[in-house]
């Protein structure tokens, strides 16, 4: 490491060069209460021990509190206004089409991971679902694969092959706790065999969408995670763990989803075609949440009717915020050209839908839990090192994870 | 019942006369998710059956989301602006003293319970803690006692005696799940023996302050409750169940409380004596929450500095709302003369304290869970009858419980 640079810059921020293996983990949907309850139940002894020798901050994630915007913020260190990824979908007015944003061509800034690799760091990235792999691995020279397609990984494409043999697990179903376990297990095996300078692990919230904090299924997941964290720690890694977003029940007391069908309400009030509701949570994997989250953006056909549309939306029970594009982009640091005329956020126990007939809820085999709103903004930011000091009164973001690791903890 | 009136009025609202025994239950701290999880776990078969033959609405409670303001709203049918009880404490500027509001002399309107009894209905009230008994029983001719002091109940004072013998339980500790069970058991025995026209049962949130929804302790509580509800149902009672407020974790991922010590922050910024922070959650029973909730009111010595104080508070991490008295009283329907110059609400995972040394957290034997904020406003409103129809788009309040029971369900 004698020739290693002292620091690396990415998107206007400076990071000290890793002096030890650094593992940053993004635990999908990790409401702080999951960890609290797992510790309280005695199932997470490693995390419990960090109360004495680590640090736990509570950070704000990016709104919309969805997976892609937040994972991209964590690996770029900047909000969606800079990196461009503000959801899974946006509406391309010129093309007249809903466009998926999981292609790296929509990424407007490089990642810290690529910058580190560019300057000689050994970097590895493991995601649960393949949808994130291409974005996180953008221009990255290193290892980058998804658990979902681990058996298809090749040296040419992913910097590694024979992953299932390395990990000692078959590729799990994309709808399983096992998919995240595969990510953790891969991290440990890579840390043992490859000893990367930086490893970024990103799981899936399949369990969190189904199981509330403190329930047996949730505690099982966090007990499993705790074991792998302990192994990474024992291998000498500096660990920083955060989340892309929190998770809340979105139901009434009988477990039935509280849904505001925005498109239906707007069509009734203003006529079909007057507005187009886009749910940026929509992606190819919607079985466990029915594409229902607490954030929507609305395109209004007639620019003169934006205020009228906002008035209709704001009066709907369950709606917490109705913001103009300008206000929403200022408040949530979003790219204006990928946001509709209005941004709508629902309150904690409510989700936003488009039209009733466009949501297939038949796959929901447990009461709906979801995210997307301000109510899911608070996430843990945990490390296995204790900093000498931290800035007083700083608003920590989940996308300060690498800043915390590299600039404060080593 | 041939001589019974057709209806009864209280505080400007009209209620149909009870045609069958009506039981209204206020389950303290009953976040909707408690019931959802108990049903999902299979421990609440009676509530589960109500999905088919009952109704479940989600209602808004009164802010501050504390016990006394909400219980009084439920039994009066009006917000604190009308009945006057907006917390456990207020600051009497003239007297220069913090004043407890649990004396009926602070009540500014009569209760529906008293009005019903006045016109000949047989009314019974059972509360968990004695602090509520005097307020709920104000000018009430009927049965009214607390589980806490059930063994002291006399015919002269409480309209009943020998309560422990009737219930078949010893008086439980004020800090126990048993205190609420005593309330339920009393309700069933009174329904059997006294056959009241109206019974109001109000529990304590001891369990909810300690146990998250879906955990074993919480499910045990709701299984117990479910059994008593089934007995009330079998006795022919029309049941409406609601809550005084919800409940949320107020900790970081390691279970440590997120506390904004408001008085300390204001003293640092503006000097001691410039402000007085009042926490209306404070009462004689603070062991399980350390007098920490998500609502505070602030009195400012110099009227010209109110805006400056608001600016200091609004900048504190964890503060969600900082409102002037006027705005807070308009938004939350509070009595201006019992509210400070500013009202402060903290976000979901954060509580507000006064000065660090004024809070004894030694009694917290579980990670802090509490209430008081807008984040605890959504509560269940459940009944064991199915209405013919309900108004579309109505914002239901928990203090519509009697309206729902008497005007829609019989």
Interface residues (C-beta under 8 A of the other chain):
Chain A: X30 X32 X33 X34 X35 X36 X37 X39 X40 X47 X50 X51 X56 X57 X58 X212 X213 X214 X215 X249 X251 X252 X253 X254 X255 X256 X258 X317 X347 X348 X349 X366 X367 X375 X378 X380 X382 X393 X395
Chain B: X30 X32 X33 X34 X35 X36 X37 X39 X40 X47 X50 X51 X56 X57 X58 X212 X213 X214 X215 X249 X251 X252 X253 X254 X255 X256 X258 X317 X347 X348 X349 X366 X367 X375 X378 X380 X382 X393 X395
